[in-house]
Amino acid sequence: MSALRQLRTGYAHRPEAFPQSVILCGVRDVRDYRIRASSEREVIAGGSAFNIKAESLRLGDFTRAEVETLLGQHTAETGQEFAPPAVEAVWAQTRGQPWLVNALARQLCFKRERPLPRGRPISERDVFEARETLILRRDTHIDQLADKLREPRVRRVVEPLLGGDDGAHSEADADYARDLGLVAADPPLRIANPIYAEVLPRVLTSVLQDELPRRTAWYVGADGALDMDGPLSAFQEFFRGNSEHWIERARYREAGPQLVLQAFLHRVVNGRGRIEREYALGSRRVDLLVVWPAGDGRESRFVVECKVVREGRSHSRTVENGLEQTAAYMDLSGTDAGHLIVFDMRAGRTWADKVFREERTFGDARITVWGA
């Protein structure tokens, strides 16, 4: 408040006794700040500190060509190359968000515990390792991002996105989330980039992840391959016994089932594999791709699709739509391993009705359907 008062008071004394121009640089537009009366705590609309604003600008994201140019400048100065898949991964994971691009590249090139030899090109795997370090380190930028999830305006936009359901947000809410950089600037409405898509569910389920047991060894064979049926069967059992407790504790309850599943899978794959997430508002689904190292530089890929049946919706119709969507995502991901998780959240349904496992086909795709 003191700073805003000084700006307003000094405005009349420019340029003799006050700067001609002042730039306020932050996450929010100044219009999104609210002054509250100290006694009643009521918002004072149109506070006089803000009517001296000349212009509002937003630092845009890098284009793909600019990301390639930036990484190329490092190569030119140091001789350390980025393999083409690594360049693609930097772009794909950040979508050009300036802070993320620079932080990821800095982690890759200068902040590793054991620096990479200059003669070895930076690989795609190096990029994903750096991404994980960045997320776990919770730098100020990512911490501030997580803090915004508590705001009602952000919740009204992000919660339906995380659940793949239709939301009840206003265009003003969506514009605010865009200004924060949480969602993409162009349609359709979606999380801005894969790193944010990874950060948001981790933040929202951090308590769950801390308390869930790490059971990776149970599902990994002697050859190092991941048996995906193992963790999904264990999740079914866990969800049956704990769903009401965990969803009640979830900060975003409408997306609770999907968030609990992601927390459970994250505990399984964390440290060796990774989960790639796709959210889109109104799709009524969440796409997960579990990627697991299979040796010799290869990867095993498992599609896990989440659907929720709520009041007024048909269970069989939801399953049929889910099979079609799972098959399409399997084709896009280049894998034959597909799983569809159907959460039945309708009132009055018993667990005997909800819990099942079926082998289904859609076209040429073989898909395991799990009821929860």
C-alpha positions, 0 to 999 in steps of 0.5 A, spaced: 500 500 500 505 504 501 508 503 494 502 504 491 501 511 495 508 513 493 506 512 485 500 516 486 503 522 489 509 522 485 505 522 479 503 529 479 511 531 480 514 528 474 519 529 471 522 534 476 521 530 482 519 523 480 521 518 475 517 520 468 515 512 467 515 506 472 514 499 470 511 494 475 513 487 473 510 481 476 505 475 475 499 479 475 496 485 471 495 491 476 488 491 474 487 484 478 490 487 485 484 489 489 484 494 495 480 493 501 478 497 506 482 495 513 475 496 517 470 492 513 475 488 509 470 490 503 473 491 496 474 498 494 473 498 486 477 503 482 482 505 487 485 511 485 492 508 485 490 504 478 488 510 474 495 512 472 496 506 468 498 507 461 499 500 458 499 493 460 504 488 456 505 481 457 511 478 455 510 473 450 512 465 449 518 464 445 517 460 438 519 454 437 525 457 432 527 462 438 528 456 443 532 452 437 536 459 436 537 460 444 540 453 445 544 454 438 547 460 441 550 455 447 552 450 442 556 456 438 559 458 445 561 452 448 561 446 443 556 442 447 551 440 442 543 438 443 541 432 440 535 433 435 530 429 440 533 434 446 531 440 442 524 437 441 523 435 448 525 442 451 520 445 446 515 440 447 515 440 455 515 448 456 512 450 450 516 456 449 514 459 456 521 464 457 522 462 465 521 454 464 526 454 457 531 458 461 531 454 467 531 447 464 537 449 459 540 452 465 539 445 469 541 441 463 548 445 462 550 448 468 547 446 475 547 438 474 551 434 480 556 431 475 556 436 469 556 433 462 562 432 458 562 437 452 563 432 447 557 428 449 550 431 446 545 433 451 540 427 450 532 427 450 533 423 457 537 428 460 532 433 458 527 429 462 531 428 468 532 436 468 525 437 468 524 432 474 529 436 478 526 443 476 519 440 479 522 437 485 526 443 487 520 448 487 523 454 485 520 461 486 516 461 479 513 454 480 512 455 488 508 461 486 504 458 480 502 452 486 500 458 490 495 461 485 491 454 485 488 456 492 484 462 488 477 461 487 478 464 480 483 459 478 480 453 481 473 455 477 478 454 471 483 449 473 479 444 477 474 442 470 480 442 466 484 437 471 477 432 471 476 433 463 469 435 465 465 442 463 466 447 468 462 453 470 467 459 469 466 466 466 470 468 461 473 473 466 476 467 470 479 464 463 482 471 462 485 471 469 488 464 468 491 466 461 494 472 464 497 468 470 500 463 464 497 457 467 493 456 461 494 457 454 493 463 450 490 460 444 484 455 444 482 450 446 482 451 453 488 447 456 494 447 461 499 451 458 505 446 457 506 439 460 511 441 466 505 445 469 500 439 467 505 435 471 506 440 477 499 442 478 496 435 480 503 434 484 501 440 488 494 438 489 496 431 491 502 432 495 499 430 502 497 423 498 503 422 495 507 423 502 502 418 505 502 412 500 507 407 500 512 406 494 511 399 491 514 399 485 518 393 486 512 389 486 510 390 479 517 390 476 519 383 473 526 380 473 527 383 466 526 390 469 519 391 465 513 394 468 507 389 469 501 395 469 496 390 471 499 390 478 499 397 480 492 398 477 489 392 480 492 395 487 489 402 485 482 398 485 483 395 492 486 402 494 480 406 492 475 401 494 478 402 501 480 409 501 476 413 496 471 417 501 477 419 505 482 421 500 477 425 496 474 429 502 481 431 503 482 433 496 483 441 495 479 440 488 474 435 490 470 435 483 477 432 480 478 428 486 478 421 483 483 423 477 488 426 482 488 420 487 489 415 481 495 420 478 498 420 485 498 413 486 501 412 479 506 417 481 508 413 487 509 407 482 513 410 477 517 416 480 524 415 480 524 410 474 519 412 469 514 418 468 507 420 467 505 424 461 498 428 462 493 431 457 487 435 459 482 438 455 476 442 458 469 438 456 473 432 453 470 428 460 476 424 460 484 425 462 489 422 458 495 419 462 501 416 458 506 412 463 513 411 460 517 406 463 525 404 461 525 398 458 533 397 457 537 398 451 535 405 450 527 403 449 521 405 452 515 401 454 508 406 454 502 404 457 496 409 455 491 410 462 484 413 460 480 416 466 473 417 465 467 419 471 460 417 471 456 422 474 449 423 476 444 423 469 450 419 465 449 412 462 455 408 465 455 403 458 455 410 454 461 412 458 465 406 457 463 406 449 466 413 449 472 411 453 474 405 449 474 410 442 478 415 446 483 410 449 484 407 442 485 413 439 490 415 444 493 409 443 494 410 436 497 417 437 502 414 442 504 408 438 503 403 443 498 397 444 498 397 451 491 401 453 487 401 460 481 405 461 479 407 468 471 408 469 470 411 476 462 410 478 460 416 482 453 415 482 449 415 489 447 409 491 452 404 487 455 399 491 462 397 490 460 390 488 457 394 482 462 398 481 469 394 481 470 390 475 475 388 470 474 386 463 478 385 456 475 389 451 476 391 444 475 397 439 477 396 432 484 393 433 485 395 439 485 391 446 483 395 452 483 393 459 477 396 463 477 397 470 471 399 474 472 403 481 
